Amino acid sequence: MSAEHSRLSHTCIFLAVSFQALQDNLDKPGQAAGSRCWLDARLAEMLTRELRRCRDDAAFHPAAWQSLDIALTHAALLLAQCPGGLDRERCRRQLETIVSPLRDAGAWLAGECPAGTRESRWQAATRRLGRWLRR
């Protein structure tokens, strides 16, 4: 695995863990489930900028790029409604729609097929060829 490829993989893991931490922060005890969500918008903006940079850097990894683009789209939707525009449950679901494709992108970059997805014939051939070339 090249240094650039490794950096992208680690960035995906960092972003997934960071957005997951935001999601876990919503579950603080003593707050009503239907109350408004006051997510840390500055942190979410910073993570979204890093996600955008990571997506742009993944241009030569089509499957990972697609997953990162999905995550970026959902992060932008979340920021458009933040802070206080969503109730806690909707915010939690929105964060999950960011975390899930980030995990998938990390799996693609690690050379694995994410659980629940089928790679196309071309994706499988590209993955096998990439492994063969790295030998």
Secondary structure, DSSP 4 states (H G I P E B T S, - for coil): --HHHHHHHHHHHHHHHHHHHHHHHTT-TTS-TTSBP---HHHHHHHHHHHHHHHHHTTT-HHHHHHHHHHHHHHHHHHHTTTTSSBHHHHHHHHHHHHHHHHHHHHHHTT-PPTT----HHHHHHHHHHHHHH-
